[in-house]
Amino acid sequence: MKFILSLFLLVTLFTNAQNNYPQDYFGNPLEIPVILAGTFAELRSNHFHSGLDIKTQQRTGLKVLASADGFVSRIKVSHFGYGKALYISHPNGYTTVYAHLQNFAPNIEAYVKKLQYEKESYEIEVFPTPDVLPVTKESLIAYSGNTGGSGGPHLHFEIRDKQERPINPMLFGIDIKDTTNPIVDAIYAYPLDQNSFVNNSNKKQKLRLIPLKNGDYTTESIEAIGTIGFGIETFDRQDLAANSNGVYNIESFVNGNRIFEIDLKSFSFDETQHINQLIDYKHYIEKKERIQKLFKKNNPLTILNSDFNNGFLSVEDSTNSVYKIRIADYKNNESWVTINIKGSKNSIAEPKPIKTTPYLVKTDQTTTLKKESVTVDFYRDTFYEDFYIDFDVKNDTLLLHKDNIPAMKSFNISYDVSNYNNEDINKLYIARLVGYKNNPLYIFTKRNKNSLVASTKTLGKYALATDNSEPTISPINFKNNQWLSNYRFLKVKIDDRDSGISNFRATVNEKWILMEYDYKTKTLTYDFNDGVVTDTKNNLKVIVTDNVGNNSTFEALFYRK
């Protein structure tokens, strides 16, 4: 068997050597060595990571360079997500993406700000033609930052093909130092139906993991019968960083024959949501640990390759099998896990009971649940599998199962609010109740005559909530009637304790000014270098509106020479 596995590894290495992606075309987008905070396709909340997160030495403002010749084909500035992002199209058909930027290069910054002032909007998305913003390899295009949904200063870097599919940038020769084998945290065995058992149990079993001196692992031997599968918690670590990153490839073998693979070279944005079917979603919600299932069940992910039986094992009585897992990073550092399986009828026990309710949600049909003022509509193919759902309504609080089953599509929750007066309806919204204290979290809510409707992909507890509070606005670095001649920035803090901020508008002497919003610090910032404020005496006016329409106005005078 060792010979077969060694032969397979040689084939794998040969295949990697036949890399068809250009190796010297794209360069390092920073002037410092590439050290990663995040790897391509590693597991994130509700998605696979679509690029490399390159460390910027815990700083912002590092020069970001064009990775190759091309032109800026897209610019997007948003409060969330990628924050400030640049997209560069290249003559070879690929596109590189640079995200969470602090600022753009001067010529790009001027182009963007002109459009922002024309549209009177901080958030914009534009698609320049090839002649507007051409770039050359290693030319300055931006400065690294921490904008949008970034959790700390870094550069998010992607390479996409003509179909906008992200591809692992390391396939193009973007190099990192990595001589460290992947680490395995846990192995689980799954009985996959009512007639299957592992170690006399019909429930998922965590196996005792035994590290070996050579860096590989084994587990306790198991007794099983029926159809079973395995799951793994694993991560990778590079030489120059302590981050727990995603691995590049996972394969499983039975008696020397490969049966399943998770191949993380590329994926489509359309399929990234199916990560919640790849992981043990219930386990993740309960324990915040991501177990990758090494079997394919109702999952359309193209990164999953099944050589036999979708990764399932059919274990028969009086048989002995060896199940192996190979975990590898991009540099082909690898770790192996060996599990010895004895097929035995002695493993049969009482199966766990299937919990039933009056409400069965079937994947191939629409299901509507209704009680009192609440209606829930699940459309065809909302979920991956049929299941019995917990459903109840008590005093406008919707109990809709637990958030332990992943959804493929959004479903609708609607409340009949005809018994409320119009003024009260305008302050109502649908909230998901989260945490131990059931804190209301705003869900985008639309009014349809006498109904409020929200779409979500998350099961759990929901309720009608009321927001009668106005947003708060307070100056950070100035006071009313203050001289600000030597100030570069003007900063204001905005907040809303209930439904959250929807939009804001700031003017000086009734002229719109560009204020950048950082939702992480709840700060609006104006840069006097924009040159809009030219008068000595200035009236600042900031209007902030929350998600149900409450608004607040802040005004202050300041002076500049």
C-alpha positions in Angstrom: 0.0 0.0 0.0 2.9 2.4 0.8 4.1 1.8 -2.8 0.7 2.8 -4.2 0.5 5.9 -2.1 4.1 6.9 -3.0 3.3 6.4 -6.7 0.2 8.6 -6.3 2.2 11.4 -4.7 4.7 11.3 -7.5 1.9 11.7 -10.0 0.5 14.6 -7.9 3.9 16.3 -7.8 4.3 15.8 -11.6 0.8 17.4 -12.1 1.8 20.4 -10.0 5.0 20.7 -12.0 2.8 20.9 -15.1 1.3 24.2 -13.9 -0.2 26.0 -16.8 -0.4 29.4 -15.1 2.2 32.0 -16.0 5.0 31.9 -13.4 6.8 35.2 -13.9 3.9 37.5 -15.0 2.6 38.7 -11.7 4.8 40.3 -9.1 4.6 41.0 -5.4 2.0 43.8 -4.9 4.0 45.1 -1.9 7.6 46.2 -1.4 8.0 43.9 1.5 8.3 40.0 1.5 5.0 38.1 1.3 4.0 36.9 4.7 0.4 35.7 4.9 -2.3 36.3 7.4 -4.8 34.3 5.3 -4.5 31.7 2.6 -6.6 31.2 -0.5 -9.9 29.3 0.0 -9.5 29.0 3.7 -12.7 28.6 5.6 -14.5 31.8 6.6 -18.0 32.6 7.8 -20.4 31.7 4.9 -17.6 31.8 2.2 -14.2 30.6 1.1 -11.5 33.3 1.2 -11.0 34.4 -2.3 -7.4 35.6 -2.2 -4.2 36.0 -0.1 -4.2 38.3 3.0 -0.7 39.7 3.0 0.6 41.1 6.2 1.6 44.8 6.2 3.6 44.8 9.5 0.6 45.9 11.5 0.7 49.2 9.6 -1.4 51.1 7.1 0.0 53.3 4.3 2.4 50.8 2.7 2.8 51.3 -1.1 0.7 48.9 -3.1 2.1 48.2 -6.6 0.5 47.0 -9.8 1.3 43.3 -10.0 1.6 43.5 -13.8 0.9 45.8 -16.7 -2.8 46.6 -17.4 -5.5 49.2 -16.7 -7.8 49.9 -13.8 -11.0 48.4 -14.9 -13.1 48.7 -11.8 -13.1 50.8 -8.6 -15.4 50.1 -5.7 -15.6 52.0 -2.5 -18.0 50.7 0.2 -18.5 50.9 3.9 -18.3 47.1 4.3 -16.8 44.1 2.5 -13.6 45.1 0.6 -13.8 48.7 1.6 -11.7 50.6 -0.9 -10.8 48.2 -3.7 -9.1 48.3 -7.1 -9.4 45.9 -10.0 -6.8 45.8 -12.7 -7.3 44.0 -16.0 -4.2 42.5 -17.7 -3.5 41.7 -21.4 -3.3 38.0 -20.6 -7.0 37.9 -19.6 -6.5 37.8 -15.8 -7.7 40.4 -13.3 -5.9 41.3 -10.1 -7.8 42.7 -7.1 -6.4 44.9 -4.2 -8.7 45.4 -1.3 -9.0 47.1 2.1 -7.0 50.0 0.8 -6.4 53.2 2.8 -6.1 55.5 -0.3 -5.5 55.3 -4.0 -2.5 56.6 -5.8 -2.8 60.4 -6.4 -4.1 60.2 -10.0 -6.6 57.4 -9.1 -7.6 59.2 -5.9 -8.4 62.4 -7.8 -10.4 60.5 -10.3 -12.4 58.8 -7.6 -13.0 61.9 -5.5 -14.3 63.8 -8.5 -16.9 61.1 -9.1 -17.8 61.0 -5.4 -18.4 64.7 -5.3 -20.4 64.5 -8.6 -22.6 61.8 -7.2 -22.5 63.2 -3.6 -21.8 59.7 -2.3 -18.9 58.1 -0.5 -19.9 54.6 -1.8 -19.3 54.3 -5.5 -18.6 51.7 -8.1 -17.2 52.6 -11.5 -15.7 50.8 -14.5 -13.1 53.0 -16.3 -12.3 52.3 -19.9 -8.7 51.0 -20.8 -7.5 54.5 -21.7 -8.5 56.2 -18.5 -6.2 54.7 -15.8 -3.4 52.6 -17.5 -0.8 51.1 -15.1 2.6 49.4 -15.5 4.0 46.6 -13.5 5.4 47.8 -10.1 3.8 51.3 -10.5 2.1 52.8 -7.4 -1.6 52.2 -7.4 -2.6 52.6 -3.8 -1.7 52.5 -0.1 -2.5 49.6 2.1 -5.2 50.0 4.8 -7.8 48.5 7.0 -11.1 49.7 5.3 -14.3 47.7 5.0 -14.7 44.4 6.7 -11.0 44.1 7.5 -10.1 42.8 10.9 -6.7 44.5 11.0 -4.2 46.2 8.6 -3.4 44.0 5.6 -3.6 43.8 1.8 -6.2 41.4 0.3 -4.8 40.3 -3.1 -6.6 38.2 -5.7 -6.1 36.9 -9.2 -9.3 36.1 -11.2 -9.7 34.5 -14.6 -11.9 35.7 -17.5 -15.0 34.2 -15.8 -14.3 36.2 -12.6 -13.3 33.0 -10.8 -10.7 33.5 -8.1 -7.5 31.3 -8.5 -4.9 30.7 -5.9 -2.2 33.4 -6.5 0.5 30.9 -5.5 -0.2 29.0 -8.7 1.3 32.1 -10.5 4.6 32.0 -8.6 3.6 34.3 -5.7 5.9 32.7 -3.2 6.0 32.3 0.6 8.4 30.5 2.9 6.7 27.4 4.2 8.5 24.2 5.4 5.9 23.4 8.1 3.5 20.5 7.9 -0.2 21.0 8.3 -1.6 20.4 11.8 -4.6 18.2 12.6 -6.7 19.2 15.6 -9.4 16.6 15.5 -10.9 13.6 13.6 -14.6 12.6 13.7 -16.5 9.5 12.5 -20.0 9.9 11.2 -22.6 7.1 11.0 -24.6 8.4 8.0 -28.0 6.7 8.5 -30.1 4.9 11.1 -28.6 1.5 10.3 -25.0 2.6 10.7 -22.9 2.6 13.8 -19.4 3.5 15.1 -18.2 2.2 18.4 -21.7 1.1 19.3 -23.2 4.5 18.6 -25.4 6.0 16.0 -24.0 9.5 16.8 -21.0 11.3 15.5 -17.8 10.2 17.4 -14.7 12.2 18.1 -11.8 9.8 17.8 -8.7 9.9 20.0 -6.0 11.5 17.9 -2.5 10.1 18.5 0.5 12.2 17.2 3.4 10.1 15.9 7.1 10.9 16.1 7.4 11.5 12.4 4.8 14.2 12.5 1.9 12.1 11.2 -1.1 10.9 13.2 -3.1 7.8 13.9 -6.3 7.4 15.9 -7.7 4.7 18.1 -9.0 1.8 16.1 -12.8 1.8 15.6 -15.5 -0.8 15.2 -18.2 0.1 12.7 -21.0 -1.3 10.5 -23.0 0.3 7.7 -22.3 3.6 5.9 -19.9 5.9 7.6 -17.8 9.0 6.7 -15.1 11.1 8.4 -14.5 14.7 9.1 -11.4 16.6 10.0 -10.3 19.8 11.7 -7.0 21.0 10.3 -5.0 24.1 9.6 -1.7 25.1 8.1 1.0 27.4 9.4 3.8 29.1 7.4 7.4 29.6 8.7 7.2 33.3 9.3 3.7 33.7 10.7 1.8 32.2 13.6 -1.6 32.4 11.9 -3.8 29.3 11.7 -4.4 29.3 7.9 -6.3 27.0 5.5 -4.7 24.0 3.8 -4.4 23.5 0.1 -5.5 19.9 -0.5 -7.2 17.1 1.5 -7.5 13.5 0.2 -8.8 10.3 1.7 -7.9 6.7 0.8 -9.3 3.3 1.7 -6.9 0.4 1.4 -4.6 2.5 -0.8 -7.3 3.7 -3.2 -8.2 7.4 -3.3 -12.0 7.9 -2.7 -12.3 11.7 -2.1 -10.5 15.0 -2.5 -11.0 18.7 -1.5 -9.0 20.6 -4.1 -8.6 24.3 -3.3 -7.0 25.7 -6.5 -10.0 27.7 -7.6 -13.7 28.2 -7.1 -16.7 30.2 -8.3 -18.3 33.0 -6.3 -21.6 31.5 -7.1 -20.8 28.4 -5.1 -18.9 29.8 -2.1 -22.1 29.8 0.0 -22.0 26.0 -0.1 -19.2 26.0 2.4 -21.9 25.6 5.1 -22.7 22.2 3.6 -19.0 21.2 3.4 -18.5 21.9 7.1 -20.4 20.3 10.0 -22.6 23.4 10.3 -24.4 22.4 13.5 -21.0 21.7 15.2 -19.7 25.1 14.0 -22.7 27.0 15.4 -22.4 25.2 18.8 -18.6 25.1 19.2 -17.1 27.5 16.6 -15.0 24.7 15.3 -15.0 23.9 11.5 -15.0 20.2 10.7 -14.6 19.6 7.0 -16.6 16.6 5.9 -14.7 14.1 3.8 -17.8 13.0 2.0 -20.2 14.6 -0.4 -23.9 14.8 0.4 -26.1 17.1 -1.6 -23.3 19.6 -2.2 -22.7 21.1 -5.6 -19.2 22.4 -4.7 -16.8 21.9 -7.7 -13.8 21.7 -5.3 -15.0 18.3 -4.2 -13.8 15.4 -6.3 -15.2 11.9 -5.5 -13.4 8.9 -7.0 -15.7 6.4 -5.3 -19.1 6.5 -3.6 -18.9 10.3 -2.7 -16.4 9.5 0.0 -18.7 7.2 1.9 -17.5 3.9 3.3 -19.7 0.8 3.3 -18.4 -1.2 6.2 -19.4 -4.9 6.3 -19.1 -7.4 9.1 -15.8 -9.3 9.5 -13.8 -6.9 7.4 -10.7 -4.9 8.1 -9.9 -1.6 6.4 -7.3 1.1 6.6 -8.6 4.7 6.0 -6.0 7.4 5.4 -6.2 11.1 5.1 -3.5 13.2 3.4 -3.4 16.9 4.2 -1.1 19.2 2.2 -0.2 22.8 1.9 0.8 24.5 -1.4 4.5 23.7 -0.8 3.5 20.0 -0.5 4.3 19.8 3.1 2.0 17.0 4.2 0.5 15.2 7.2 -1.1 11.8 7.2 -3.8 10.4 9.5 -4.3 6.6 9.7 -7.6 5.0 11.0 -8.0 1.3 11.3 -11.6 0.1 10.9 -12.9 -3.3 11.9 -16.3 -4.2 10.5 -18.4 -5.8 13.3 -22.0 -6.5 13.9 -21.2 -6.1 17.5 -21.1 -2.4 16.9 -24.8 -2.3 16.3 -26.7 -0.5 19.0 -30.0 1.4 19.5 -30.2 4.1 16.8 -30.7 7.7 17.9 -34.4 8.6 17.6 -35.4 10.9 14.7 -37.1 14.0 16.2 -40.3 14.8 14.4 -42.6 17.8 14.5 -45.8 18.7 12.7 -43.8 20.6 10.1 -41.7 18.8 7.5 -39.7 21.0 5.1 -39.0 19.2 1.9 -36.3 20.4 -0.5 -38.3 19.8 -3.7 -41.4 21.8 -2.8 -42.5 25.1 -1.4 -43.4 25.1 2.3 -45.5 27.8 4.0 -45.8 28.0 7.8 -48.3 30.4 9.3 -49.5 31.1 12.9 -51.1 34.2 14.3 -49.6 37.3 12.5 -46.5 35.5 11.2 -46.0 33.7 7.8 -42.7 32.0 6.8 -42.2 31.0 3.1 -39.6 28.4 2.2 -39.2 28.1 -1.5 -38.0 25.0 -3.4 -34.4 24.1 -2.8 -34.0 26.4 0.2 -32.3 23.7 2.1 -30.0 20.8 1.3 -32.0 18.1 2.9 -35.5 17.4 4.2 -36.0 18.0 7.9 -38.6 18.4 10.6 -38.6 22.1 11.7 -39.6 23.6 15.1 -42.1 26.3 14.5 -44.1 28.4 16.9 -45.2 32.0 17.5 -45.7 33.6 20.9 -46.5 37.3 21.3 -45.0 38.3 18.0 -41.9 36.3 18.7 -41.2 33.7 16.0 -39.4 30.5 17.1 -38.0 29.1 13.9 -35.9 26.1 14.8 -32.3 26.6 15.9 -29.6 28.0 13.6 -28.0 24.6 13.1 -29.2 23.8 9.5 -27.6 25.6 6.6 -29.7 27.2 3.9 -28.9 27.5 0.2 -31.4 30.3 -0.5 -33.1 33.1 1.5 -36.6 32.6 2.8 -39.2 35.2 3.7 -40.6 36.1 7.1 -43.6 38.4 7.1 -45.6 40.0 9.9 -49.2 41.2 9.5 -49.1 44.6 11.3 -52.7 45.7 10.4 -53.5 46.0 14.1 -50.9 48.7 14.5 -51.5 52.4 13.7 -49.5 53.8 10.8 -47.2 55.9 13.0 -46.2 52.8 15.0 -45.7 50.7 11.9 -43.1 53.2 10.6 -41.0 52.5 13.7 -41.2 48.7 13.5 -38.7 46.3 12.0 -38.1 42.6 12.0 -35.2 41.6 14.2 -33.2 38.4 14.7 -32.8 37.8 18.4 -29.2 36.9 19.2 -27.1 36.0 22.2 -28.0 34.9 25.7 -30.1 38.1 26.2 -32.0 37.9 22.9 -30.6 41.2 21.7 -32.5 42.4 18.5 -30.4 42.5 15.4 -31.9 44.5 12.5 -32.9 42.5 9.4 -33.5 44.6 6.3 -37.3 45.1 6.4 -39.7 46.2 3.7 -43.2 47.3 4.1 -45.9 45.9 1.8 -49.2 47.6 2.7 -50.1 46.1 6.1 -47.2 43.6 6.2 -43.5 43.8 7.1 -41.3 41.4 5.2 -37.7 40.4 5.7 -35.5 37.8 3.8 -32.9 35.8 5.6 -30.8 32.6 5.3 -30.6 32.0 9.0 -33.0 30.0 11.2 -33.5 31.0 14.8 -35.6 33.4 16.9 -37.2 36.5 15.4 -39.4 39.2 16.7 -41.0 42.6 15.8 -38.9 45.3 17.3 -39.5 49.1 17.7 -37.0 51.9 17.2 -38.1 55.2 18.6 -34.6 56.5 19.3 -32.8 59.0 17.1 -29.2 58.4 16.1 -26.5 60.1 18.1 -23.9 62.5 16.6 -21.0 63.9 18.5 -17.8 65.7 17.5 -14.5 63.9 18.2 -11.6 66.3 17.6 -13.2 69.8 17.7 -15.7 72.0 19.6 -18.3 74.5 18.4 -16.8 77.9 17.4 -13.3 76.5 17.3 -10.5 77.6 15.0 -9.3 74.6 12.9 -6.7 76.2 10.7 -4.0 73.7 11.5 -6.3 70.6 11.3 -6.0 68.1 8.5 -9.1 66.1 9.5 -12.5 66.8 11.0 -14.0 63.8 12.8 -17.5 63.0 14.0 -18.9 59.9 15.8 -22.3 58.6 14.8 -24.3 55.7 16.4 -27.7 54.2 16.6 -28.5 51.8 19.4 -31.5 50.0 17.9 -32.0 49.5 14.1 -28.6 50.9 13.1 -27.3 53.6 10.7 -28.9 53.7 7.3 -27.3 56.8 5.7 -25.8 60.1 6.5 -25.2 63.5 4.8 -22.7 66.2 5.6 -22.5 69.7 4.3 -20.3 72.8 5.0 -22.1 76.1 4.2 -24.8 74.0 2.5 -22.2 72.4 0.1 -21.9 68.6 0.3 -18.6 67.3 1.7 -17.1 63.8 1.4 -16.9 62.1 4.8 -15.5 58.6 5.0 -17.4 56.3 7.3 -15.6 53.6 9.3 -18.4 51.4 10.8 -15.8 49.6 13.0 -15.1 52.9 14.9 -18.4 54.6 14.1 -16.5 57.5 12.8 -17.1 60.0 9.9 -13.9 61.7 8.7 -13.5 64.7 6.4 -10.1 65.5 4.9 -9.6 69.3 4.5 -7.1 68.5 1.7 -10.2 68.0 -0.5 -10.2 71.8 -0.9 -13.9 72.1 -0.6 -13.8 74.3 2.5 -12.4 77.7 1.5 -14.3 80.2 3.7 -13.2 81.5 7.1 -16.5 81.0 8.8 -18.0 77.6 8.2 -21.3 75.9 9.3 -21.0 72.1 9.5 -24.3 70.2 9.2 -24.5 66.4 9.6 -27.8 64.5 9.2 -27.9 60.8 10.1 -30.8 58.5 9.5 -31.4 55.1 11.0 -33.0 52.0 9.3 -36.6 52.9 10.3 -36.3 56.6 9.3 -35.4 58.3 12.6 -32.9 61.1 12.0 -30.8 63.5 13.9 -29.1 66.7 12.9 -25.8 68.1 14.3 -24.6 71.6 13.6 -21.4 73.4 14.6 -19.5 76.5 13.5 -15.7 76.3 12.9 -13.2 78.8 11.5 -10.2 78.4 9.2 -7.7 80.7 7.6 
